[in-house]
Amino acid sequence: MTPKAACQIGTTGLGDLPTPEPDSPYRPRRPYRFSTLCATVENPRLKDQYGSSSVPIYQTATFKGVSGEYDYSRSGNPTRSHLEHHLAKISSAAHAFAVSSGMAALDIILRLLKPSDAVIAGDDLYGGTNRLLSYLRTHAGITVHHMDTTNPETLIPLLKPENNITMVLLESPTNPLLKIVDIASIAKEVKERVPNAIVVVDNTMMSPFLQRPLEHGADIVYDSATKYLSGHHDLMAGVITCNSDDIAKQIAFLINATGNALTPFDSFLLLRGTKTLALRLTQQSSTSMQVARYLHSLGFPTFYPGLPDHPNKDIHERISSGYGAVLSFTTGSKDISERVVAGTRLWSVSVSFGCVNSLISMPCVMSHASIPAATRAARGLPEDLIRLCVGIEDPADLLDDLERALIDAGAIRRTASGLVRVQTTIGEAVQKLARREAGVGEIPPHEKQWVVSAPGKVILFGEHAVVYGIPALAASLSLRCYAVSTPRSDAVVAVHFLDIDVGQPDGFKYQWKVADLPWDAVPSQSSPDDGELALDLQFVEQLISHSLPADLDAHARQASLAFLYLYMTLAVRTGQRPGLTLTARATLPVGAGLGSSASFSVCAATALLLVFGRIHIPSQSSPSSPTLSTDSPSSSEQAPPTLKLPDTLAQYTNRYAFLSEKILHGKPSGVDNSVAVFGGALQYTKDLGQGGGLEAIEGFRALRFLLTDTRVPRNTRSLVAGVAERLADDPAGVGQVLEQIREIVGRARRVLEKGDGNAELAAHIDENHQRLVDLGVSHSSLEDVRNITRAYGLATKLTGAGGGGCAVSLLPDSCSEASLEALVAGLRDKGYVPYLTQVGGPGLGILASRATSMLPITPPELSTPSAESHNTLDEDGNALVTVFTQKSKTELSSWIDNLGGWAYA
């Protein structure tokens, strides 16, 4: 069977839709408006022999004869030909194709790619698009770059011939955050820099009625016709349009070869649906504007291109003729959002959009649930986001139904002055009013209280071999370090490190008068603004001799030294000397080889950079007051949204975190602080003159691990030296072991990139441990842990330098809770300390939406050289830092994570 030639239509000029010829040269017709084109289904090439006013359904698989236009409906069908002609006409396209679904349309388009091709795609994509791209990356050798396509400048560094960019995949507005992409500008840059690349646009959110991307430089446009083109959710269909004859031939071949062309009956239904497209979307868009203005007026963060403050609204208005019928908003609480969604009646809870009935959903648990939670957080997709897909019902009824659900959910309440959004805290409103009355604008960063966190890390594969230029795989832990920076008005800087044991029940405390610090010793700024920060050893010596007691505990000295070095360096660079207290503690064990020092370095660097105004969180997540509770949050309390920190912020912070690591360790590799900043999983290769560095592991999904701290002290330096001695004594034997580890690392990375294969990963874990045993770095305690976990069918290996420290055990999905409880109990009975954790989560975090704003308060004088915390009280009279220091380690994470909306790298 030969694929039917694509429907082609003539156009009178760029942006002109086809119009019938004039009846008379003296009375020329004006171009038909879009609604007229929708309602008029005419194909001069396919006149019905009986003059049917509605296109007939040719419900047949085959056609008689050997020389006719049609022979087999997979290759061509008259009903589908009428539909495709009509779709091309309303899309400003030369060619149109109808297939079985929107994802089928994307599948056909992506089949134009070949192994080793690279694709640029947005970072706010429909979940199904993300899922298919991930599959092609791991199974077809396609490279996928997820970028912030709302800023064309971010794409330019990739638009080079050597990057083999073959396709740029765009959505505008994006789903579900309604981000606006400048299709015209990106298409222009692509054509100038990589002329052979094709620009593909998913136009489902707008439909041809409101936006026709082919007019703005796109090469291929596709729609899920299940949505607006059909309008009734009674069929599945996808549409592909293009102007290139060559692309059209390839698409026609692929559709015929794969057999996913739209059926005759569905073609008839879709053709009927398109006739009312303009009518439906006009009503839906008008109602959407009313709903968006209503939510916006109540103070909910609302995403809709029609709102005056929507980012890139001017770009949208340049390329589109309307704002669409999808909007989204956040409530500040996942729990409240769930109650809102469950409380509506007219708004049906359903995935998809575009039909005559209004729909409501939570993308993170529905349409975008296939995207890992860590990835959603990294891309700034709030967990409490509600998406509204507006139908053709009466606007008053829809608003009334939504309002009732918001009231019942506790998101808004009635007052004497009308409806108001429920304030998070009384303090938030009081402080906002006080600032307004005082005429004060944004509070300076050094007068705010900042809460930050960073993950620990685990070396999954490649310990010791990494010293000799062999890659190592490291990943972040869900066990984290947390820090609170609290402003002071008494010209004092202080630290409180709860996890440093100095014989006191609440850890290490110390303070310094700002004026007494050795300011003359601070080096001038000599490091480049975007390069590695050099460590000034003379300044380090001055701090040790001048500001730190000689009898100070070694860990306390190093942590204090890193803090003072960063504080004073930033103070000189900014011309500020603010008073503050840094309070830090962790849920991960300290000194167990899990990157506790690096996570502390990241926390200290982040807090100080925020205090000195060197980094800023995005404006949509500016700080206000936190909600405090002395109890762990219940399921009915807030589960705040997560936002994405800019990459530039993370990179800048990493420079200072690495500087802190130099103070703590002398010559760090940089892998620990990089994992703590960026999260996820990284491959690190030491540069031994042949290139090295860090490389993110794409496709890595979070894995459950059991970490077991043997509590056996270890000497990393002597363990590393021991391997070096073995290598010197037996270069061939040890060299062979190192090469075997290299092979294990390579195989393990491929498994991790696929995102599955626990059995393979377990085998690599066991094999890697045996090679480390061959290097002589295991310990009887580690082998004991392996024997205990082996009885439960778990694969276990040492991590870090070995010789004690921690062991890691992979927990497969098949591991029951009962078995896990028994295992944990058995390990504790032997004196070990087990930790359940996830590997591969987010990196650096900043409490973005409710960091406490502080008014100066001078603490009482101290009788001992320790720091008194300077706090703002919550509504219960408990200070944030007080609660922070008093929470148990098991309570800490859930309590602090629910203080407000976090932004993560």
C-alpha positions in Angstrom: 0.0 0.0 0.0 1.2 3.5 -0.8 0.6 6.3 1.7 -1.9 8.8 0.5 -0.4 12.1 -0.5 -0.8 14.8 2.2 -3.5 17.3 1.7 -2.2 20.5 0.2 -3.9 23.8 0.0 -2.9 27.2 -1.4 -2.4 30.3 0.6 -2.5 33.9 -0.5 0.4 35.1 1.7 2.0 34.7 5.1 -0.7 34.5 7.7 -3.6 34.5 5.2 -6.1 31.7 5.4 -7.4 30.2 2.2 -10.6 31.9 0.9 -12.9 31.1 -2.0 -12.3 33.0 -5.3 -14.3 36.2 -5.7 -17.7 36.0 -7.4 -16.8 39.1 -9.4 -13.7 41.2 -9.9 -15.7 44.3 -9.0 -16.9 42.9 -5.7 -13.8 41.0 -4.2 -14.5 39.0 -1.1 -12.6 39.6 2.1 -10.8 36.7 3.7 -13.1 34.5 5.7 -12.8 34.8 9.4 -11.7 31.8 11.4 -15.1 30.8 12.7 -16.4 30.7 9.1 -13.5 28.6 8.0 -14.2 26.2 10.8 -17.9 25.8 9.9 -17.2 25.5 6.1 -15.9 22.0 5.2 -15.2 22.0 1.5 -12.7 20.0 -0.5 -12.9 20.7 -4.2 -10.9 17.5 -4.9 -13.4 15.3 -3.1 -17.0 16.2 -4.2 -19.6 13.8 -2.8 -21.4 12.1 -5.7 -24.8 12.6 -3.9 -24.2 16.2 -2.7 -24.2 15.2 1.0 -24.0 18.3 3.2 -22.1 16.3 5.8 -19.0 14.4 4.9 -19.9 10.7 4.8 -18.2 8.0 6.9 -16.3 5.6 4.6 -16.4 2.8 7.1 -14.3 0.4 5.1 -10.9 -1.2 5.3 -10.4 -1.8 1.6 -11.5 -0.3 -1.7 -12.2 -2.2 -4.9 -10.0 -1.8 -8.0 -6.4 -1.5 -8.7 -6.0 2.0 -10.1 -8.2 4.1 -7.8 -7.2 6.8 -5.5 -7.8 4.7 -2.4 -7.0 1.0 -1.8 -6.5 0.5 2.0 -7.7 2.7 4.8 -4.4 2.5 6.6 -2.9 4.3 3.7 -5.8 6.6 2.9 -9.5 7.1 3.4 -11.9 9.7 1.9 -13.3 10.7 5.3 -9.8 11.2 6.7 -8.8 13.1 3.5 -11.7 15.6 4.1 -10.6 16.0 7.7 -6.9 16.6 6.8 -7.7 19.1 4.1 -9.9 21.0 6.6 -7.2 20.9 9.3 -4.5 22.2 6.9 -6.9 25.0 6.0 -7.4 26.3 9.5 -3.8 25.8 10.5 -2.1 27.9 7.8 -0.5 24.6 6.7 0.3 23.0 3.3 0.0 19.5 4.8 -2.0 17.9 7.6 -2.1 14.4 9.0 -4.6 12.9 11.5 -3.4 10.1 13.7 -4.7 8.1 16.7 -3.7 10.4 19.6 -1.5 13.4 20.5 1.2 11.1 21.8 1.0 9.1 18.5 1.6 12.4 16.7 4.7 13.1 18.8 5.9 9.5 18.3 5.7 9.9 14.6 7.7 13.2 14.8 10.4 11.8 17.0 10.9 8.9 14.6 12.5 11.4 12.3 15.5 11.3 14.8 18.4 8.9 14.6 20.8 7.6 17.3 23.3 10.2 18.4 20.9 13.1 17.5 20.3 15.7 20.1 17.0 17.4 21.1 16.4 20.6 23.0 13.2 20.5 24.9 11.5 22.7 27.5 11.7 22.1 31.3 7.9 22.4 31.8 6.6 19.7 29.5 3.5 17.6 29.5 4.2 14.4 31.5 3.7 12.1 28.5 6.2 14.1 26.4 8.8 13.9 29.2 8.2 10.1 29.5 8.7 9.5 25.8 11.8 11.6 25.6 13.3 9.8 28.6 12.6 6.5 26.9 14.4 7.6 23.7 17.3 8.9 25.7 17.9 5.5 27.4 16.8 3.2 24.6 17.6 4.9 21.3 20.8 6.9 21.9 19.0 10.3 21.7 20.5 13.1 23.7 17.9 15.3 25.4 18.7 18.8 26.8 15.9 20.2 29.0 16.2 23.9 29.0 14.3 27.0 30.2 12.9 27.8 26.7 11.2 30.9 28.0 14.6 32.6 27.7 15.9 32.1 24.1 19.4 33.1 25.3 19.7 29.8 27.3 19.5 27.8 24.1 22.2 29.7 22.2 25.2 27.9 23.8 23.8 24.5 22.5 23.0 25.8 19.0 26.3 24.7 17.5 27.0 22.2 14.8 29.2 20.1 17.1 26.3 19.5 19.5 24.3 17.8 16.7 21.1 19.5 17.6 18.5 18.0 15.2 15.3 19.1 16.8 14.0 21.8 19.1 10.7 20.8 20.9 8.6 23.7 22.3 5.3 24.3 24.0 3.7 27.7 24.5 2.0 28.2 26.8 3.5 25.3 28.7 1.5 22.8 30.6 0.8 23.4 33.5 2.7 26.5 34.5 1.6 28.5 31.4 5.1 29.7 30.7 5.4 31.7 27.5 8.0 30.7 24.8 9.0 33.1 22.1 8.5 30.7 19.2 9.4 33.2 16.6 12.7 34.3 18.2 13.8 30.7 18.9 12.9 29.6 15.4 15.0 32.4 14.0 18.0 31.5 16.1 17.7 27.9 15.2 17.6 28.6 11.5 20.6 30.9 11.7 22.8 28.7 13.8 21.8 25.1 13.0 19.9 25.3 9.7 19.2 21.6 9.4 17.5 21.4 12.8 13.7 21.3 12.8 11.5 23.3 15.2 8.6 21.4 16.5 5.7 23.0 18.5 3.1 21.3 20.7 0.1 23.7 20.1 -2.5 21.7 22.1 -2.9 24.4 24.7 -3.9 27.0 22.1 -5.3 25.2 19.0 -5.2 26.8 15.6 -7.9 29.2 16.6 -5.6 31.1 19.0 -2.1 30.3 17.6 -0.6 29.0 14.4 3.1 28.4 15.0 3.8 27.7 11.4 3.3 31.4 10.8 6.1 32.1 13.2 8.8 29.9 11.8 8.0 26.4 13.2 8.6 23.5 10.9 6.2 21.0 12.4 3.2 21.6 14.7 1.2 19.0 16.4 -1.9 19.0 18.6 -3.7 16.5 20.7 -7.0 16.7 18.9 -8.6 14.9 21.8 -8.6 18.4 23.4 -9.9 21.6 21.8 -10.1 20.4 18.1 -12.6 17.7 19.1 -14.0 19.5 22.2 -16.1 16.7 23.6 -13.7 14.1 24.9 -15.5 11.4 22.9 -12.5 10.4 20.8 -8.7 10.1 20.8 -6.8 11.9 18.0 -3.7 13.7 17.1 -2.9 16.2 14.3 0.5 17.0 12.6 0.8 20.0 10.3 3.8 21.3 8.3 4.7 23.2 5.1 7.7 21.3 3.9 7.0 18.8 1.2 10.1 16.7 2.3 9.0 16.5 5.9 5.4 15.7 4.8 6.7 12.7 2.7 8.6 11.4 5.7 5.6 11.7 8.0 3.2 10.1 5.5 5.6 7.2 5.2 5.9 6.7 8.9 2.1 6.9 9.5 1.5 4.3 6.8 4.3 2.1 8.1 3.3 2.2 11.7 -0.5 2.1 11.0 -1.6 4.7 13.5 -3.7 6.9 11.1 -7.0 8.0 12.5 -10.0 5.7 11.8 -12.9 6.8 9.5 -15.4 7.1 12.3 -13.1 9.1 14.5 -12.2 11.3 11.5 -15.9 12.0 11.1 -16.3 12.9 14.8 -13.2 15.2 14.8 -14.3 16.9 11.6 -17.7 17.6 13.3 -15.9 18.9 16.4 -13.7 21.4 14.5 -16.8 23.2 13.2 -17.5 24.6 16.6 -13.9 25.2 17.7 -14.1 29.0 17.5 -17.4 29.2 19.2 -16.3 27.0 22.1 -12.9 28.6 22.7 -14.3 32.1 22.6 -16.6 31.3 25.4 -14.0 29.2 27.3 -11.4 31.9 27.0 -13.7 34.6 28.2 -14.7 32.6 31.3 -11.1 31.7 32.0 -10.2 35.4 32.2 -12.9 35.8 34.8 -11.7 32.9 36.8 -8.1 34.0 36.7 -9.0 37.5 37.8 -11.1 36.2 40.6 -8.2 33.9 42.0 -5.7 36.7 41.4 -7.8 39.2 43.4 -7.9 36.8 46.3 -4.1 36.7 46.4 -3.5 33.2 45.1 -0.4 32.9 42.8 -2.2 32.5 39.5 -0.7 31.4 36.2 -2.6 32.7 33.1 -1.3 34.7 30.1 -4.2 37.1 30.3 -3.2 38.5 33.7 -1.3 41.8 33.5 1.7 40.6 35.5 2.1 37.2 33.7 5.8 36.8 32.6 6.3 37.3 28.8 2.7 38.4 28.3 3.8 40.8 25.6 5.4 37.9 23.7 2.3 35.8 23.9 0.2 38.6 22.6 2.6 39.0 19.6 2.3 35.3 18.5 -1.3 34.5 19.7 -4.8 36.0 19.3 -6.1 34.9 22.8 -5.1 33.6 26.2 -6.7 30.1 26.1 -8.8 28.2 28.5 -6.3 26.6 30.9 -5.0 28.3 34.1 -3.4 27.1 37.3 -2.8 28.4 40.8 -1.3 27.4 44.1 -2.8 27.5 47.6 0.4 27.2 49.6 -0.6 23.8 50.9 -0.9 20.4 49.1 -3.5 19.4 51.7 -5.6 22.4 51.0 -5.3 21.9 47.3 -6.4 18.3 47.6 -9.5 19.5 49.6 -10.3 22.1 46.9 -10.1 19.6 44.1 -12.3 17.1 46.0 -14.8 19.8 47.0 -15.9 21.0 43.5 -19.1 19.7 41.8 -19.2 21.3 38.4 -15.5 21.1 38.0 -14.9 17.4 37.3 -11.7 15.8 38.6 -10.0 14.5 35.5 -6.9 14.5 33.5 -6.8 16.2 30.0 -8.5 19.4 29.0 -10.2 21.1 26.1 -13.7 19.7 26.4 -17.0 21.5 26.8 -17.1 20.5 30.5 -14.8 22.2 33.1 -12.1 20.1 34.7 -9.9 20.4 37.7 -6.8 18.4 38.6 -3.5 18.4 40.5 -0.8 17.8 37.9 1.8 16.5 40.3 -0.4 13.5 41.3 -2.2 13.1 37.9 -0.9 14.2 34.5 2.7 14.8 35.6 3.0 12.0 38.2 5.3 10.1 35.9 7.9 12.8 36.3 10.0 11.9 39.5 9.3 14.2 42.4 12.9 15.4 42.6 12.7 16.4 38.9 9.4 18.2 39.5 11.1 20.1 42.3 14.1 20.9 40.2 11.9 22.2 37.4 9.9 24.4 39.8 6.6 22.5 39.6 4.7 23.1 42.9 3.2 20.0 44.5 0.1 22.1 45.5 -0.5 23.3 42.0 -4.2 23.1 40.8 -4.9 23.2 37.1 -8.3 24.5 35.9 -9.5 23.6 32.4 -12.5 25.9 31.7 -15.6 24.6 29.8 -18.6 26.3 28.3 -20.8 26.4 31.4 -22.1 29.7 32.7 -19.3 31.6 34.3 -21.4 32.5 37.4 -22.0 28.8 38.1 -18.3 27.9 37.7 -17.2 30.7 40.0 -19.8 29.9 42.6 -18.8 26.2 42.6 -15.1 27.1 42.9 -15.7 29.6 45.7 -17.6 27.1 47.7 -14.8 24.6 47.4 -12.2 27.2 48.4 -14.2 28.1 51.5 -14.8 24.5 52.5 -11.1 23.7 52.1 -10.1 26.6 54.4 -8.3 28.5 51.6 -10.5 31.6 51.9 -13.0 32.9 54.4 -15.8 35.5 54.6 -15.2 38.7 56.5 -17.2 41.9 57.0 -15.3 43.4 54.0 -15.8 40.3 51.8 -13.9 37.2 50.9 -10.2 37.1 51.8 -7.5 34.5 51.5 -6.7 32.8 54.8 -3.4 34.3 56.1 -0.7 31.7 56.9 0.1 33.4 60.2 -1.0 36.4 62.2 2.6 37.6 62.3 2.8 37.7 58.5 -0.1 40.2 58.3 1.2 42.2 61.2 4.7 42.6 59.8 3.4 43.5 56.4 1.1 46.2 57.9 3.9 47.5 60.1 6.3 47.8 57.1 3.6 49.5 55.0 2.8 52.1 57.7 6.4 52.8 58.3 7.0 53.3 54.6 9.6 50.6 54.6 10.0 48.6 51.4 11.8 45.3 51.1 13.7 44.3 54.3 17.5 44.1 53.8 18.8 40.5 53.6 20.9 40.9 56.7 17.8 41.6 58.8 16.0 38.4 57.7 16.2 35.0 59.2 17.2 32.4 56.6 16.7 28.6 56.7 18.8 26.4 54.4 19.6 22.8 53.9 21.9 20.5 51.9 22.1 16.7 51.4 24.8 14.3 52.4 26.3 12.1 49.8 27.2 8.5 49.3 29.8 7.0 47.0 27.9 4.3 45.1 30.8 3.0 43.0 34.5 3.6 42.5 35.9 4.3 46.0 39.7 4.4 46.1 40.0 3.8 42.4 38.9 7.4 41.9 42.3 8.5 43.3 43.9 7.0 40.1 41.7 8.7 37.6 38.9 6.1 37.5 35.4 7.6 37.6 33.4 7.3 40.8 29.6 7.6 41.0 28.2 9.7 43.9 24.6 10.6 44.8 22.8 12.8 47.3 21.0 11.5 50.3 17.7 12.4 51.9 19.6 12.7 55.1 20.5 16.4 55.3 22.3 19.2 57.1 20.2 22.2 58.1 21.2 25.7 59.2 19.4 28.8 60.4 21.0 32.2 60.2 19.4 34.6 62.7 20.2 38.4 62.6 21.6 40.2 65.7 21.8 43.9 66.6 24.7 43.7 69.1 27.6 43.6 66.7 28.3 39.9 67.5 28.7 36.9 65.3 28.1 33.5 66.8 27.9 29.8 65.9 25.9 26.9 67.5 26.8 23.5 66.1 24.7 20.9 67.8 26.4 17.8 66.3 29.9 18.6 67.5 30.5 16.8 70.7 32.4 19.0 73.2 31.0 17.5 76.3 27.9 19.7 76.4 24.4 18.4 75.9 23.6 21.0 73.2 26.8 20.9 71.3 29.3 23.6 70.5 28.6 27.3 71.0 30.9 30.3 70.5 30.7 34.0 69.7 33.0 36.8 68.6 32.6 40.6 68.7 32.7 41.8 65.1 35.1 44.7 65.9 37.6 42.3 67.5 38.1 40.1 64.4 41.4 40.4 62.5 40.0 42.5 59.6 43.5 43.7 58.5 44.3 40.1 57.6 41.4 39.6 55.2 42.8 39.2 51.6 41.8 41.6 48.9 39.5 40.2 46.2 42.0 38.6 43.8 40.0 35.5 42.6 38.0 35.9 39.3 34.3 36.5 39.8 33.3 33.3 38.0 36.3 31.0 38.8 37.7 29.0 41.7 38.2 31.0 44.9 41.7 30.7 46.1 42.4 29.9 49.8 44.7 32.4 51.6 46.7 30.3 54.0 48.1 33.4 55.8 44.6 34.6 56.6 43.8 31.1 57.9 46.8 31.2 60.2 45.7 34.7 61.5 42.2 33.4 62.3 43.6 30.4 64.1 46.0 32.4 66.2 43.8 35.4 66.8 40.2 34.2 67.0 40.2 30.6 68.0 41.3 29.2 71.5 44.2 26.8 71.4 42.3 24.1 73.3 39.3 24.1 71.1 38.1 20.7 69.9 39.5 19.9 66.4 36.1 19.6 64.7 34.8 22.7 66.4 37.9 24.6 65.3 37.6 23.6 61.7 33.9 24.4 61.4 34.4 27.8 63.2 37.3 28.6 61.0 35.3 27.9 57.8 32.5 30.1 59.0 34.7 33.0 60.0 36.7 32.8 56.8 33.5 33.0 54.6 31.9 35.6 56.9 34.9 38.0 56.9 35.6 37.5 53.2 32.1 38.4 52.2 32.0 41.3 54.7 35.0 42.9 53.1 33.6 42.3 49.6 30.3 43.9 50.4 31.3 46.5 52.9 28.9 45.1 55.5 29.5 43.6 59.0 26.2 42.3 60.1 25.7 40.5 63.4 24.2 37.0 63.2 24.1 33.6 64.7 24.5 30.5 62.5 22.8 27.4 64.1 23.5 24.1 62.3 22.6 20.5 62.8 22.1 17.4 60.7 20.1 14.2 60.3 23.0 12.4 58.8 25.8 10.9 60.9 28.9 13.1 61.3 32.3 11.6 60.4 30.8 8.5 58.8 32.0 9.2 55.3 28.6 10.5 54.1 29.6 14.1 53.2 28.6 15.7 56.5 31.3 18.4 56.2 30.4 19.2 52.6 26.7 19.6 53.4 27.7 21.9 56.3 29.9 23.9 53.9 27.0 24.3 51.5 24.7 25.4 54.3 27.2 27.9 55.8 28.0 29.3 52.3 24.4 29.6 51.3 23.2 31.3 54.5 26.1 33.8 54.4 25.6 34.6 50.7 21.9 35.2 51.4 22.7 37.4 54.4 25.2 39.5 52.4 22.8 39.8 49.4 25.2 38.0 47.1 22.5 35.6 46.0 18.8 36.1 45.8 15.9 33.7 45.6 13.4 34.2 42.7 11.0 37.0 43.2 7.9 34.8 43.2 9.3 33.1 46.3 10.4 36.1 48.4 10.6 35.6 52.1 7.8 36.2 54.6 7.1 34.7 58.0 7.2 31.0 58.7 4.5 29.0 60.5 6.0 27.4 63.5 4.8 24.4 65.4 6.4 22.5 68.2 4.8 19.3 67.0 5.6 17.3 63.8 3.1 18.2 61.1 0.1 15.9 60.7 -1.4 15.0 57.3 -3.9 17.8 57.7 -1.2 20.5 58.0 0.6 22.2 55.1 2.7 20.4 52.6 4.3 23.4 51.0 5.2 23.7 47.4 8.7 23.4 46.0 10.4 25.8 43.6 13.5 25.7 41.5 16.6 27.7 42.3 18.4 29.2 39.3 21.4 27.2 38.0 23.5 30.4 38.3 22.7 30.6 42.0 23.7 27.0 42.6 27.0 27.4 40.6 27.9 30.6 42.5 27.1 29.0 45.9 29.2 26.0 45.0 32.3 28.2 44.6 32.1 29.3 48.2 31.1 25.8 49.4 34.3 24.5 47.7 36.3 27.2 49.4 34.9 26.1 52.8 35.8 22.5 51.9 39.4 23.6 51.3 39.5 25.0 54.8 38.1 21.7 56.3 40.1 19.2 54.2 43.0 20.9 52.5 42.7 19.4 49.0 39.1 18.2 48.4 38.0 16.7 45.1 35.0 18.9 44.8 32.6 16.0 44.3 31.1 16.1 47.9 30.2 19.8 47.8 28.9 19.5 44.2 26.6 16.7 45.1 25.4 18.7 48.1 24.7 21.7 45.9 23.2 20.1 42.8 21.7 16.9 44.2 20.9 13.9 42.0 23.8 11.7 40.9 27.2 12.7 39.5 30.1 10.9 37.9 33.4 12.4 39.1 36.7 11.8 37.4 39.9 13.1 38.9 42.0 15.1 36.5 45.4 13.5 36.1 46.3 15.4 33.0 43.9 13.6 30.7 40.8 15.5 31.6 38.3 15.0 34.4 35.5 16.8 36.2 31.9 16.3 37.1 29.1 14.9 34.9 25.4 14.6 35.8 23.9 11.1 35.4 20.8 11.7 33.3 17.8 9.5 34.0 18.8 8.7 37.5 15.7 8.0 39.7 15.7 8.1 43.4 16.6 4.7 45.0 16.0 3.5 48.6 19.1 2.5 50.5 19.8 1.4 54.1 22.9 3.1 55.5 24.5 1.4 58.4 27.0 3.4 60.5 29.4 0.8 62.1 30.6 3.5 64.5 34.1 2.2 64.0 36.6 5.1 63.6 38.6 5.1 60.5 41.7 7.0 59.2 41.0 7.9 55.6 44.5 9.1 55.0 46.1 5.8 56.1 43.6 3.7 54.1 44.4 5.7 50.9 48.1 5.3 51.7 47.7 1.6 52.2 46.2 1.2 48.7 49.1 3.2 47.3 51.6 0.9 49.0 49.8 -2.2 47.5 50.0 -0.6 44.1 53.7 0.0 44.4 54.3 -3.5 45.6 52.1 -5.2 43.0 51.4 -2.8 40.2 50.0 -5.5 37.9 47.7 -7.1 40.4 46.3 -4.0 41.9 46.2 -2.3 38.5 43.9 -5.2 37.3 41.6 -4.6 40.3 41.4 -0.9 39.5 40.5 -1.7 35.9 37.8 -4.1 37.1 36.4 -1.3 39.2 36.4 1.0 36.1 34.3 -1.6 34.3 31.9 -2.0 37.2 31.4 1.8 37.3 30.6 1.9 33.6 28.1 -0.9 33.8 26.5 0.6 36.9 26.1 4.0 35.3 24.3 2.5 32.4 21.9 0.8 34.7 21.3 4.0 36.7 20.7 5.9 33.5 18.0 3.5 32.4 16.2 4.1 35.7 15.5 0.4 36.4 17.4 -2.9 36.9 17.7 -3.3 40.6 18.9 -6.9 40.2 21.8 -5.7 37.9 22.6 -2.9 40.3 22.7 -5.4 43.3 25.2 -7.6 41.4 27.4 -4.6 40.7 27.3 -3.6 44.3 28.5 -7.0 45.4 31.2 -7.1 42.8 32.4 -3.6 43.7 32.7 -4.6 47.3 34.7 -7.7 46.5 37.2 -5.6 44.6 37.5 -3.2 47.6 38.2 -6.2 49.7 40.9 -7.1 47.3 42.4 -3.6 48.0 42.4 -4.3 51.7 40.1 -1.5 52.8 37.2 -3.4 54.3 36.8 -4.1 58.0 35.3 -6.9 60.1 32.4 -4.7 61.1 31.6 -4.0 57.5 31.7 -7.7 56.7 29.5 -8.4 59.6 26.9 -5.9 58.3 27.1 -7.6 54.9 26.4 -11.0 56.4 23.4 -9.6 58.4 21.9 -8.0 55.3 22.7 -10.9 53.0 20.3 -13.0 55.1 17.6 -10.7 53.9 18.6 -10.9 50.3 20.2 -7.4 50.2 23.3 -6.4 48.4 25.7 -4.4 50.6 29.0 -2.6 50.1 31.3 -0.3 52.0 31.2 3.3 51.1 33.8 6.0 51.3 37.3 5.0 52.5 36.2 1.9 54.3 38.0 0.6 57.3 34.9 1.2 59.4 32.5 4.0 58.7 29.3 3.2 56.7 27.9 0.4 54.6 25.2 0.9 52.0 22.5 -1.7 51.2 20.2 -1.4 48.2 16.5 -1.9 49.2 14.5 -3.3 46.3 10.8 -2.7 45.9 10.2 -6.3 47.0 11.7 -5.7 50.5 8.7 -5.9 52.9 8.2 -3.5 55.8 8.3 -6.5 58.2 11.6 -7.7 56.9 13.0 -4.2 57.0 11.9 -3.7 60.6 13.5 -7.1 61.6 16.7 -6.2 59.8 17.0 -2.7 61.5 16.4 -4.3 64.9 19.1 -6.9 64.2 21.6 -4.2 63.2 20.8 -2.1 66.3 21.3 -5.2 68.5 24.8 -5.4 67.2 25.5 -1.8 68.2 25.2 -0.4 64.6 23.2 2.6 63.7 21.0 2.1 60.6 19.4 4.9 58.6 16.7 4.5 56.0 17.3 7.0 53.2 16.6 7.8 49.5 19.5 8.4 47.2 19.4 10.9 44.3 17.1 13.6 45.7 17.3 17.4 45.4 20.4 19.4 46.4 20.7 22.8 48.1 17.5 24.0 49.6 16.4 27.5 50.8 13.2 28.1 52.7 11.9 30.5 50.1 8.3 31.5 50.8 8.4 32.1 54.6 11.9 33.0 55.8 11.3 35.1 58.9 11.8 38.9 58.7 13.4 40.2 61.8 13.2 43.4 63.8 16.4 44.1 65.8 16.5 42.8 69.3 19.6 42.8 71.5 20.1 39.7 73.5 21.2 39.8 77.2 24.8 39.9 78.0 26.5 36.5 78.2 28.5 35.3 81.2 30.2 32.6 79.1 31.8 32.7 75.7 28.7 31.2 74.0 26.2 32.6 71.7 22.6 33.4 72.7 20.3 32.9 69.8 18.5 36.0 68.5 15.0 34.9 67.6 11.6 36.0 66.3 8.7 34.3 68.2 6.0 32.4 66.5 2.3 32.6 67.3 2.7 30.1 70.2 5.6 32.0 71.7 8.2 29.5 70.6 11.2 30.8 68.7 12.1 29.1 65.5 15.7 28.5 66.5 14.5 27.1 69.9 12.2 24.6 68.3 14.9 23.9 65.7 17.4 22.9 68.4 14.9 20.9 70.5 13.5 18.7 67.8 14.7 15.1 67.8 16.5 13.9 64.7 13.5 11.8 63.7 11.2 14.8 63.9 13.5 17.4 62.4 13.2 16.7 58.7 9.4 16.6 58.5 9.1 19.6 60.8 11.5 21.9 59.0 10.3 20.8 55.5 6.9 22.0 56.4 7.9 25.4 57.6 7.0 26.8 54.2 7.8 26.6 50.5 11.3 25.4 49.7 13.3 26.2 46.6 15.8 23.5 45.5 18.7 23.2 43.2 
